[in-house]
Amino acid sequence: MDLGIRGRTALVCAGSKGLGKGCAASLAREGVNLVITARGADALEATAVELRKLGVNVRTVAGDITTPEGREAALKACPSPDILVNNAGGPPPGDFRAWDRDAWVKAVEANMITPILLIRAVLDGMIARKFGRIVNITSGAVKAPIPELGLSNGARTGLTGFIAGLSRTTPRHNVTINNLLPGPFDTDRLRSNFEFNAKKLGKTAEELRKARADANPAGRFGTIEAFGDACAYLCSAQAGYITGQNLLMDGGSYPGTF
């Protein structure tokens, strides 16, 4: 299927590794020109080299998208994107008793306020041009909270509530806003969680990894390629009638009806 977005421009946050890289690659294969951000300049440039081989223009912005300076630099490089993929690393796991106010503020700024401010910066331009696709990478924990990821549970659920309202005001202008909720994907983030829990449980990270994969109805973890393709579809011309949705990608782990 031709997704009808060839020649469009996307701003992909945290696009050098993991799920963000998967989204950037899938958009590039559809002919979308990219501006990708990340904190690590070396990994960012390496990813850009890979993506340019797909025949699209790729610009890089090294910086922390969760800071005012990082957002300013990204928007200076890409002030009028047709597509915005919001993404930022999640806060660390732990016990809520150890999280002070600063920890909560940092989590909310990264995983709620940053995407809202980026949306505010680009939304009216999308409306004026009669095309826009915004995808927020959140977490399966929005549907099924993970106790040790309380900072993420809280911040990302706050974003989800905000998007639920805003996303209903834009589709008449051919602008949609949706959330992608990853479950267990084979990323650095997942591996770090295994290492954290292994220390608590007196097991190895590999033991926990195998048990978690076996317990998933799919019998495995997701790939960044599959995640990216789902993102690309939500950004497609054909997806103009989909807005305000939370697409859970977890291999069937969530047991609920809704």
N, C-alpha and C positions, 0 to 999 in steps of 0.2 A: 504494500500500500504506500502510495506517495502521500506523505503527511501534509503537504501543501505549505511548508514553512521554509523552503529553500530560499536563501538570500536574506532571511530574517537575521536579527542580531540578538544574542542572548548574553546576559550577565549571569554567570554561574559562580556562586560564592563557595569557598572552600573546595575548589574544583581540581586540586592537584592529586588527591588520593581518594580512595574509598568510594562512597556513594556519590559524592560530588563529581568525581572523575567519571564514574559510570554515566551520569547524566550528561556531562559535557561531551563524552565520546558519542553517545547515541544522537545527540543533537547535531554534532558535526557530521555524522553519517547521513543525516537528512539535509545537509547543505547549509546549516545554520552557522553564521560567523560568530565568534566567541570572544568575550572578555572573561577571563578566569582569575579568581583571586585565591590567595592562600598566604599563610604566614611564612612558610619556608620557601625561600627564593629558588633553591636548587631543585627541589621536587617540582615546583611550579614550572620552571623552565623545561625540565625533562618531559613533563606532561604536554607542554605546548608543542614541543618537537614532535611527539607522537601524533597529536591531533592535527597538526598542519599537514601530515601525510595523507589525511583524508580529504584534502583539497579545499579547506576553508581558511579564512583569516583568523588568527588567534593572537590576541593581545593579553599580556599578563600584568597583574597588579599585585606586587608583593606587599602584604600588610595584614593587619588584624581587622577583619570586617566588623568585629564587635566594638571597635573604638571609633570615635568621631573622625579621627584622622584616616583610618582605614576605609570608612564609608565614603568620606570625601574624595579620596583617591580613586576608589572604584567608580563612583558616579562621574568623576571628571573624565575618566577613560571611556565611560559608557553612559552618557547622560540620558539617552532616549532608547532604551532597549525595548524590543518587541516581546522579549521573554525574560523573566526574572526567576532564577532558581535560588531560593533562600536556603542557606545551609550554614551551620556552625557546629563545631565540636561540642559535644554534650559535657555537662559538668561531671566531676568525678563521683564515683560511688562512695557510700559511707553511711554512718549512723546520724540521724538528724540531730541527736544531742550534741554532736561535735560541730554543727554548722552554725556559725554566728551570723549576724546581720550582713556582714560583708560578703559572705559566701552566697547568701540568698540574693543579694543585689547583683552580684556578678552573674549568677545563673539567669536571673530575669533579664538583665541587660543583653546577655548573649543570645538567649533562646526565645525571647518574647519581644523586647523593645527593638533590637536590631532589625529583625525582619519587618516590623511595623514601620520603622523609619525609612527603610529602603522602599517599601510599598508606597509610602506617602510621597517619596521623591519621584517615583516613575508613573504612578497610576494615572494622573490627569493627562499626561502625554499619551498614554495608551488609549485613553478614552477619546481624546481629540483625533487620533489616527484611526480609530475604529478597529483596532486589533491589539490584544494584549493577552498574555498567558503568564500567570504567576503560580509557581509551585513551591510550597514550603515543605522542606524535609523535616518532619517532626520525629515521632517514635511510636512504635506499637504500644509503648507504655501509656499513651493517651487513652487507649482502650482497656488495657490491663496493666495497672501500675505495678512497677517492680520496686519492692521495699527499699533496697539499697540505692536506688536511683531516684530518691525523693526530690532532689533538686531539679532533675529533669522532668519528673512527673508534674511538678507544680508549674514550672516555667512554660513548658510546652502545652500544657492544658490551658493555660491562660491565653496563649496565642491562638489555640483552636477556637476558644470562645469568641475572641475578637473577629477572627476570619469568618465565623458562622454568620455574623451580622453583615460585615462589609461585603462579602462575596455575593450577596443578593442584590446589591445596588449597581452592579457593573455589567451583567451579561447582556443587557439591551444595547450596550455599546460594543459588543463582541470582545469583552474583556472578562476572563474567568480567573478565579482564584481557588486553588485546591491544595490539599495537603496529602503528602505521601508518608505513610506510617511504616517504617521498616521494622520487621522483627529481627530474627537472628541472621545477619548477613556476614559473610566471611571478610571482615575488616579489622583494622587495628583496634578499633573501639571494642569489638567483641572479644578479641584476644586479651585486651587489658582487663576486661571484666572477669574473664576466667582466672587470670592471675590473681586478681583481688580476692575472689571467692576461694581459690585454692588455698591461700594462706589461712583463711578462717576455718576451713573444713579439714585441713590436714591432708589434702589430696594434691595431685599434680594438675596443672592446667590442662594437660592432654587428656587426663581421665574425665575431667568435667566437660571438655570439648566433645569427646566421643559420646558421653551420656546425653548431652544436650542434643546433639545431632540425631542420635537414635530415637530420642523421645519426640522429635518433630514428626508430624504426620508425613512430611515429605522425605524423612530419613536423611536430611542433609541441611546445610545452610544455603541461603540465597546467594546469588552472584551479583556483582555490581553491574554486569551487562544486562541482566534481566531487569534490575531496578531502573537503570538508565532508559531502557526501552519503554517502561511504563511512564516515566517522566516525559519522554518525547511524545508519547501519544497524548498525554494531557495538554501538551503544548501545541498540538496539531490543529489544523484548520477544522478537522472533523469533530473536535472536542468542544466546540463552541456552545453546546447545550449542557455541558457538565460544569457545575460550579458549586462551591461550598461543600465539597465532598472530602471524606477522609478515606483514602484508599489504603487498606491494610495489606501489607505484603509480608506474610509470616509463615508461609508453607502450611497454613491451616492450624497453627498453634492455638489461636484464640478460640475458645469453645462455644462462644455465645451465638445466639440466633441473629442478633442485630449488632 
